[in-house]
Amino acid sequence: MWHEAADALGQVDPETEELTVDQRLKYAEVKALLSIGQELSRIHEEGINPKFTSI
């Protein structure tokens, strides 16, 4: 599902397309949510700080 959303966002260029303010805000919101989801997925797979070593 994430890939589908990312692919759909990739088809839109908010800089060149005529988007309303609401559409631009929603575009930014979805990108932010995908970014957060990606980070949470990485934390789930690798842990919070996988490169941490105690001395």
C-alpha positions in Angstrom: 0.0 0.0 0.0 2.9 2.4 0.7 4.4 1.8 -2.7 1.1 2.6 -4.3 0.8 5.9 -2.4 4.4 6.8 -3.2 3.9 5.9 -6.9 0.7 8.1 -7.0 2.6 11.0 -5.4 5.4 10.5 -7.9 2.9 11.2 -10.7 2.2 14.7 -9.3 4.6 17.6 -9.4 3.2 20.3 -7.1 5.7 22.8 -8.5 4.4 22.6 -12.1 0.8 21.5 -11.8 -2.1 23.7 -11.0 -3.1 22.6 -7.6 -5.3 24.4 -5.1 -3.9 25.3 -1.7 -5.8 22.4 -0.2 -4.4 20.0 -2.7 -0.8 21.2 -2.0 -1.4 20.9 1.8 -2.8 17.3 1.4 0.2 16.4 -0.9 2.6 17.6 1.8 0.6 15.8 4.5 0.7 12.5 2.7 4.4 12.8 2.0 5.0 13.5 5.7 2.9 10.5 6.8 4.7 8.2 4.3 8.1 9.5 5.7 7.0 8.9 9.3 5.7 5.4 8.4 9.0 4.6 6.6 11.0 5.6 9.7 8.7 3.6 12.0 9.2 0.6 9.8 12.9 1.0 9.9 12.8 1.3 13.7 10.7 -1.9 13.8 13.2 -3.8 11.7 16.5 -2.4 13.1 15.7 -1.1 16.5 15.8 2.5 17.7 19.6 2.9 17.5 21.2 -0.1 15.8 24.7 1.5 15.6 24.9 2.3 19.3 27.7 0.6 21.2 28.3 1.1 24.9 31.9 1.5 25.9 
